[in-house]
């Protein structure tokens, strides 16, 4: 399977670092007596998600704040629809008053993107060496999962993650995306190496846990 995309050279330094860390984690699993590239991928994904958690937390809080003020935004947009300049001014006042920023959720994602893309390119064409590495029910992490179980998990965890993010009012467009995105992720997972899909599923699971923790922590704060 060839190298994906034309931008792999851009992420080559991160890919190189990921290769080193993944190999080191595999050596760690060997020390534990359970040599497994699958376990090494899971450990690397969890490590990455822990390191970027402060950014993830900021992004989740920003999204939650924007969802909370959606009804107020709609009222302002309807009230000042004939005066765009005044509408923007009123929206900015609302953002300041509620401590929301429509752009604050983008910066954490931009910072995380190089890491995520580096991981993607690493696992798409990772040289496991020797015999095809098996993990759990998968005969080889370098080939697509023949049982379709992992693609189904990738679609299911993507759906659950989106559902958890959609607190507050959900638009028709958001509902459509919540259906289309998991289906699309599941479909491309049928063609990707199992190691890459394992990374995606693990990332989703950790994200779901982090999001649940953040929401619960925020709810406790509001209760007090």
MODELLER restraints for C-alpha pairs under 7 A, 6 or more apart:
rsr = mdl.restraints
at = mdl.atoms
rsr.add(forms.Gaussian(group=physical.xy_distance, feature=features.Distance(at['CA:3:A'], at['CA:125:A']), mean=6.54, stdev=0.5))
rsr.add(forms.Gaussian(group=physical.xy_distance, feature=features.Distance(at['CA:8:A'], at['CA:121:A']), mean=6.67, stdev=0.5))
rsr.add(forms.Gaussian(group=physical.xy_distance, feature=features.Distance(at['CA:11:A'], at['CA:114:A']), mean=6.83, stdev=0.5))
rsr.add(forms.Gaussian(group=physical.xy_distance, feature=features.Distance(at['CA:11:A'], at['CA:117:A']), mean=6.97, stdev=0.5))
rsr.add(forms.Gaussian(group=physical.xy_distance, feature=features.Distance(at['CA:11:A'], at['CA:118:A']), mean=5.41, stdev=0.5))
rsr.add(forms.Gaussian(group=physical.xy_distance, feature=features.Distance(at['CA:14:A'], at['CA:115:A']), mean=6.87, stdev=0.5))
rsr.add(forms.Gaussian(group=physical.xy_distance, feature=features.Distance(at['CA:14:A'], at['CA:118:A']), mean=5.15, stdev=0.5))
rsr.add(forms.Gaussian(group=physical.xy_distance, feature=features.Distance(at['CA:15:A'], at['CA:118:A']), mean=4.73, stdev=0.5))
rsr.add(forms.Gaussian(group=physical.xy_distance, feature=features.Distance(at['CA:15:A'], at['CA:119:A']), mean=6.44, stdev=0.5))
rsr.add(forms.Gaussian(group=physical.xy_distance, feature=features.Distance(at['CA:15:A'], at['CA:121:A']), mean=6.48, stdev=0.5))
rsr.add(forms.Gaussian(group=physical.xy_distance, feature=features.Distance(at['CA:15:A'], at['CA:122:A']), mean=5.20, stdev=0.5))
rsr.add(forms.Gaussian(group=physical.xy_distance, feature=features.Distance(at['CA:18:A'], at['CA:119:A']), mean=6.54, stdev=0.5))
rsr.add(forms.Gaussian(group=physical.xy_distance, feature=features.Distance(at['CA:18:A'], at['CA:122:A']), mean=6.61, stdev=0.5))
rsr.add(forms.Gaussian(group=physical.xy_distance, feature=features.Distance(at['CA:19:A'], at['CA:122:A']), mean=6.48, stdev=0.5))
rsr.add(forms.Gaussian(group=physical.xy_distance, feature=features.Distance(at['CA:22:A'], at['CA:40:A']), mean=6.19, stdev=0.5))
rsr.add(forms.Gaussian(group=physical.xy_distance, feature=features.Distance(at['CA:22:A'], at['CA:41:A']), mean=6.75, stdev=0.5))
rsr.add(forms.Gaussian(group=physical.xy_distance, feature=features.Distance(at['CA:22:A'], at['CA:44:A']), mean=6.55, stdev=0.5))
rsr.add(forms.Gaussian(group=physical.xy_distance, feature=features.Distance(at['CA:25:A'], at['CA:40:A']), mean=5.19, stdev=0.5))
rsr.add(forms.Gaussian(group=physical.xy_distance, feature=features.Distance(at['CA:26:A'], at['CA:35:A']), mean=6.44, stdev=0.5))
rsr.add(forms.Gaussian(group=physical.xy_distance, feature=features.Distance(at['CA:26:A'], at['CA:36:A']), mean=6.25, stdev=0.5))
rsr.add(forms.Gaussian(group=physical.xy_distance, feature=features.Distance(at['CA:26:A'], at['CA:37:A']), mean=5.73, stdev=0.5))
rsr.add(forms.Gaussian(group=physical.xy_distance, feature=features.Distance(at['CA:26:A'], at['CA:40:A']), mean=5.13, stdev=0.5))
rsr.add(forms.Gaussian(group=physical.xy_distance, feature=features.Distance(at['CA:29:A'], at['CA:35:A']), mean=4.76, stdev=0.5))
rsr.add(forms.Gaussian(group=physical.xy_distance, feature=features.Distance(at['CA:29:A'], at['CA:36:A']), mean=6.29, stdev=0.5))
rsr.add(forms.Gaussian(group=physical.xy_distance, feature=features.Distance(at['CA:29:A'], at['CA:40:A']), mean=6.96, stdev=0.5))
rsr.add(forms.Gaussian(group=physical.xy_distance, feature=features.Distance(at['CA:37:A'], at['CA:133:A']), mean=6.91, stdev=0.5))
rsr.add(forms.Gaussian(group=physical.xy_distance, feature=features.Distance(at['CA:38:A'], at['CA:135:A']), mean=5.58, stdev=0.5))
rsr.add(forms.Gaussian(group=physical.xy_distance, feature=features.Distance(at['CA:38:A'], at['CA:195:A']), mean=6.83, stdev=0.5))
rsr.add(forms.Gaussian(group=physical.xy_distance, feature=features.Distance(at['CA:41:A'], at['CA:199:A']), mean=6.33, stdev=0.5))
rsr.add(forms.Gaussian(group=physical.xy_distance, feature=features.Distance(at['CA:42:A'], at['CA:199:A']), mean=6.51, stdev=0.5))
rsr.add(forms.Gaussian(group=physical.xy_distance, feature=features.Distance(at['CA:42:A'], at['CA:202:A']), mean=6.26, stdev=0.5))
rsr.add(forms.Gaussian(group=physical.xy_distance, feature=features.Distance(at['CA:45:A'], at['CA:199:A']), mean=6.28, stdev=0.5))
rsr.add(forms.Gaussian(group=physical.xy_distance, feature=features.Distance(at['CA:45:A'], at['CA:202:A']), mean=6.65, stdev=0.5))
rsr.add(forms.Gaussian(group=physical.xy_distance, feature=features.Distance(at['CA:45:A'], at['CA:203:A']), mean=6.14, stdev=0.5))
rsr.add(forms.Gaussian(group=physical.xy_distance, feature=features.Distance(at['CA:46:A'], at['CA:206:A']), mean=6.82, stdev=0.5))
rsr.add(forms.Gaussian(group=physical.xy_distance, feature=features.Distance(at['CA:55:A'], at['CA:108:A']), mean=5.10, stdev=0.5))
rsr.add(forms.Gaussian(group=physical.xy_distance, feature=features.Distance(at['CA:56:A'], at['CA:108:A']), mean=6.66, stdev=0.5))
rsr.add(forms.Gaussian(group=physical.xy_distance, feature=features.Distance(at['CA:57:A'], at['CA:214:A']), mean=6.81, stdev=0.5))
rsr.add(forms.Gaussian(group=physical.xy_distance, feature=features.Distance(at['CA:59:A'], at['CA:104:A']), mean=6.87, stdev=0.5))
rsr.add(forms.Gaussian(group=physical.xy_distance, feature=features.Distance(at['CA:59:A'], at['CA:105:A']), mean=4.43, stdev=0.5))
rsr.add(forms.Gaussian(group=physical.xy_distance, feature=features.Distance(at['CA:59:A'], at['CA:108:A']), mean=6.15, stdev=0.5))
rsr.add(forms.Gaussian(group=physical.xy_distance, feature=features.Distance(at['CA:62:A'], at['CA:100:A']), mean=6.33, stdev=0.5))
rsr.add(forms.Gaussian(group=physical.xy_distance, feature=features.Distance(at['CA:62:A'], at['CA:101:A']), mean=6.68, stdev=0.5))
rsr.add(forms.Gaussian(group=physical.xy_distance, feature=features.Distance(at['CA:62:A'], at['CA:104:A']), mean=6.30, stdev=0.5))
rsr.add(forms.Gaussian(group=physical.xy_distance, feature=features.Distance(at['CA:62:A'], at['CA:105:A']), mean=5.55, stdev=0.5))
rsr.add(forms.Gaussian(group=physical.xy_distance, feature=features.Distance(at['CA:63:A'], at['CA:105:A']), mean=6.44, stdev=0.5))
rsr.add(forms.Gaussian(group=physical.xy_distance, feature=features.Distance(at['CA:65:A'], at['CA:100:A']), mean=5.58, stdev=0.5))
rsr.add(forms.Gaussian(group=physical.xy_distance, feature=features.Distance(at['CA:66:A'], at['CA:100:A']), mean=6.11, stdev=0.5))
rsr.add(forms.Gaussian(group=physical.xy_distance, feature=features.Distance(at['CA:66:A'], at['CA:102:A']), mean=6.76, stdev=0.5))
rsr.add(forms.Gaussian(group=physical.xy_distance, feature=features.Distance(at['CA:67:A'], at['CA:167:A']), mean=6.95, stdev=0.5))
rsr.add(forms.Gaussian(group=physical.xy_distance, feature=features.Distance(at['CA:67:A'], at['CA:168:A']), mean=5.68, stdev=0.5))
rsr.add(forms.Gaussian(group=physical.xy_distance, feature=features.Distance(at['CA:67:A'], at['CA:169:A']), mean=6.92, stdev=0.5))
rsr.add(forms.Gaussian(group=physical.xy_distance, feature=features.Distance(at['CA:68:A'], at['CA:168:A']), mean=6.25, stdev=0.5))
rsr.add(forms.Gaussian(group=physical.xy_distance, feature=features.Distance(at['CA:73:A'], at['CA:91:A']), mean=6.72, stdev=0.5))
rsr.add(forms.Gaussian(group=physical.xy_distance, feature=features.Distance(at['CA:76:A'], at['CA:87:A']), mean=6.54, stdev=0.5))
rsr.add(forms.Gaussian(group=physical.xy_distance, feature=features.Distance(at['CA:77:A'], at['CA:87:A']), mean=6.27, stdev=0.5))
rsr.add(forms.Gaussian(group=physical.xy_distance, feature=features.Distance(at['CA:80:A'], at['CA:86:A']), mean=6.77, stdev=0.5))
rsr.add(forms.Gaussian(group=physical.xy_distance, feature=features.Distance(at['CA:80:A'], at['CA:87:A']), mean=5.15, stdev=0.5))
rsr.add(forms.Gaussian(group=physical.xy_distance, feature=features.Distance(at['CA:81:A'], at['CA:87:A']), mean=6.95, stdev=0.5))
rsr.add(forms.Gaussian(group=physical.xy_distance, feature=features.Distance(at['CA:95:A'], at['CA:101:A']), mean=5.96, stdev=0.5))
rsr.add(forms.Gaussian(group=physical.xy_distance, feature=features.Distance(at['CA:120:A'], at['CA:196:A']), mean=6.76, stdev=0.5))
rsr.add(forms.Gaussian(group=physical.xy_distance, feature=features.Distance(at['CA:123:A'], at['CA:195:A']), mean=6.24, stdev=0.5))
rsr.add(forms.Gaussian(group=physical.xy_distance, feature=features.Distance(at['CA:123:A'], at['CA:196:A']), mean=5.19, stdev=0.5))
rsr.add(forms.Gaussian(group=physical.xy_distance, feature=features.Distance(at['CA:124:A'], at['CA:193:A']), mean=6.39, stdev=0.5))
rsr.add(forms.Gaussian(group=physical.xy_distance, feature=features.Distance(at['CA:124:A'], at['CA:196:A']), mean=6.01, stdev=0.5))
rsr.add(forms.Gaussian(group=physical.xy_distance, feature=features.Distance(at['CA:132:A'], at['CA:140:A']), mean=5.20, stdev=0.5))
rsr.add(forms.Gaussian(group=physical.xy_distance, feature=features.Distance(at['CA:132:A'], at['CA:142:A']), mean=6.94, stdev=0.5))
rsr.add(forms.Gaussian(group=physical.xy_distance, feature=features.Distance(at['CA:133:A'], at['CA:140:A']), mean=4.98, stdev=0.5))
rsr.add(forms.Gaussian(group=physical.xy_distance, feature=features.Distance(at['CA:133:A'], at['CA:141:A']), mean=5.78, stdev=0.5))
rsr.add(forms.Gaussian(group=physical.xy_distance, feature=features.Distance(at['CA:134:A'], at['CA:140:A']), mean=4.48, stdev=0.5))
rsr.add(forms.Gaussian(group=physical.xy_distance, feature=features.Distance(at['CA:134:A'], at['CA:141:A']), mean=6.03, stdev=0.5))
rsr.add(forms.Gaussian(group=physical.xy_distance, feature=features.Distance(at['CA:135:A'], at['CA:141:A']), mean=6.97, stdev=0.5))
rsr.add(forms.Gaussian(group=physical.xy_distance, feature=features.Distance(at['CA:138:A'], at['CA:145:A']), mean=6.01, stdev=0.5))
rsr.add(forms.Gaussian(group=physical.xy_distance, feature=features.Distance(at['CA:141:A'], at['CA:193:A']), mean=6.05, stdev=0.5))
rsr.add(forms.Gaussian(group=physical.xy_distance, feature=features.Distance(at['CA:141:A'], at['CA:194:A']), mean=4.59, stdev=0.5))
rsr.add(forms.Gaussian(group=physical.xy_distance, feature=features.Distance(at['CA:141:A'], at['CA:195:A']), mean=4.52, stdev=0.5))
rsr.add(forms.Gaussian(group=physical.xy_distance, feature=features.Distance(at['CA:142:A'], at['CA:193:A']), mean=4.93, stdev=0.5))
rsr.add(forms.Gaussian(group=physical.xy_distance, feature=features.Distance(at['CA:142:A'], at['CA:194:A']), mean=6.12, stdev=0.5))
rsr.add(forms.Gaussian(group=physical.xy_distance, feature=features.Distance(at['CA:142:A'], at['CA:195:A']), mean=6.22, stdev=0.5))
rsr.add(forms.Gaussian(group=physical.xy_distance, feature=features.Distance(at['CA:143:A'], at['CA:193:A']), mean=4.41, stdev=0.5))
rsr.add(forms.Gaussian(group=physical.xy_distance, feature=features.Distance(at['CA:143:A'], at['CA:194:A']), mean=5.72, stdev=0.5))
rsr.add(forms.Gaussian(group=physical.xy_distance, feature=features.Distance(at['CA:144:A'], at['CA:190:A']), mean=6.13, stdev=0.5))
rsr.add(forms.Gaussian(group=physical.xy_distance, feature=features.Distance(at['CA:144:A'], at['CA:191:A']), mean=5.80, stdev=0.5))
rsr.add(forms.Gaussian(group=physical.xy_distance, feature=features.Distance(at['CA:144:A'], at['CA:192:A']), mean=5.49, stdev=0.5))
rsr.add(forms.Gaussian(group=physical.xy_distance, feature=features.Distance(at['CA:144:A'], at['CA:193:A']), mean=4.48, stdev=0.5))
rsr.add(forms.Gaussian(group=physical.xy_distance, feature=features.Distance(at['CA:144:A'], at['CA:194:A']), mean=4.86, stdev=0.5))
rsr.add(forms.Gaussian(group=physical.xy_distance, feature=features.Distance(at['CA:145:A'], at['CA:194:A']), mean=5.39, stdev=0.5))
rsr.add(forms.Gaussian(group=physical.xy_distance, feature=features.Distance(at['CA:148:A'], at['CA:190:A']), mean=6.84, stdev=0.5))
rsr.add(forms.Gaussian(group=physical.xy_distance, feature=features.Distance(at['CA:150:A'], at['CA:197:A']), mean=6.80, stdev=0.5))
rsr.add(forms.Gaussian(group=physical.xy_distance, feature=features.Distance(at['CA:151:A'], at['CA:186:A']), mean=4.84, stdev=0.5))
rsr.add(forms.Gaussian(group=physical.xy_distance, feature=features.Distance(at['CA:151:A'], at['CA:189:A']), mean=4.98, stdev=0.5))
rsr.add(forms.Gaussian(group=physical.xy_distance, feature=features.Distance(at['CA:151:A'], at['CA:190:A']), mean=5.82, stdev=0.5))
rsr.add(forms.Gaussian(group=physical.xy_distance, feature=features.Distance(at['CA:152:A'], at['CA:186:A']), mean=5.95, stdev=0.5))
rsr.add(forms.Gaussian(group=physical.xy_distance, feature=features.Distance(at['CA:153:A'], at['CA:201:A']), mean=6.62, stdev=0.5))
rsr.add(forms.Gaussian(group=physical.xy_distance, feature=features.Distance(at['CA:154:A'], at['CA:185:A']), mean=6.70, stdev=0.5))
rsr.add(forms.Gaussian(group=physical.xy_distance, feature=features.Distance(at['CA:154:A'], at['CA:186:A']), mean=5.83, stdev=0.5))
rsr.add(forms.Gaussian(group=physical.xy_distance, feature=features.Distance(at['CA:154:A'], at['CA:197:A']), mean=6.90, stdev=0.5))
rsr.add(forms.Gaussian(group=physical.xy_distance, feature=features.Distance(at['CA:154:A'], at['CA:200:A']), mean=6.69, stdev=0.5))
rsr.add(forms.Gaussian(group=physical.xy_distance, feature=features.Distance(at['CA:154:A'], at['CA:201:A']), mean=5.10, stdev=0.5))
rsr.add(forms.Gaussian(group=physical.xy_distance, feature=features.Distance(at['CA:155:A'], at['CA:182:A']), mean=4.43, stdev=0.5))
rsr.add(forms.Gaussian(group=physical.xy_distance, feature=features.Distance(at['CA:155:A'], at['CA:183:A']), mean=6.09, stdev=0.5))
rsr.add(forms.Gaussian(group=physical.xy_distance, feature=features.Distance(at['CA:155:A'], at['CA:185:A']), mean=5.76, stdev=0.5))
rsr.add(forms.Gaussian(group=physical.xy_distance, feature=features.Distance(at['CA:155:A'], at['CA:186:A']), mean=4.62, stdev=0.5))
rsr.add(forms.Gaussian(group=physical.xy_distance, feature=features.Distance(at['CA:156:A'], at['CA:182:A']), mean=6.85, stdev=0.5))
rsr.add(forms.Gaussian(group=physical.xy_distance, feature=features.Distance(at['CA:157:A'], at['CA:201:A']), mean=6.59, stdev=0.5))
rsr.add(forms.Gaussian(group=physical.xy_distance, feature=features.Distance(at['CA:157:A'], at['CA:204:A']), mean=5.85, stdev=0.5))
rsr.add(forms.Gaussian(group=physical.xy_distance, feature=features.Distance(at['CA:157:A'], at['CA:205:A']), mean=6.62, stdev=0.5))
rsr.add(forms.Gaussian(group=physical.xy_distance, feature=features.Distance(at['CA:158:A'], at['CA:182:A']), mean=5.47, stdev=0.5))
rsr.add(forms.Gaussian(group=physical.xy_distance, feature=features.Distance(at['CA:158:A'], at['CA:204:A']), mean=6.43, stdev=0.5))
rsr.add(forms.Gaussian(group=physical.xy_distance, feature=features.Distance(at['CA:159:A'], at['CA:178:A']), mean=6.44, stdev=0.5))
rsr.add(forms.Gaussian(group=physical.xy_distance, feature=features.Distance(at['CA:159:A'], at['CA:182:A']), mean=5.46, stdev=0.5))
rsr.add(forms.Gaussian(group=physical.xy_distance, feature=features.Distance(at['CA:161:A'], at['CA:204:A']), mean=6.71, stdev=0.5))
rsr.add(forms.Gaussian(group=physical.xy_distance, feature=features.Distance(at['CA:161:A'], at['CA:208:A']), mean=5.67, stdev=0.5))
rsr.add(forms.Gaussian(group=physical.xy_distance, feature=features.Distance(at['CA:162:A'], at['CA:178:A']), mean=6.34, stdev=0.5))
rsr.add(forms.Gaussian(group=physical.xy_distance, feature=features.Distance(at['CA:189:A'], at['CA:197:A']), mean=6.07, stdev=0.5))
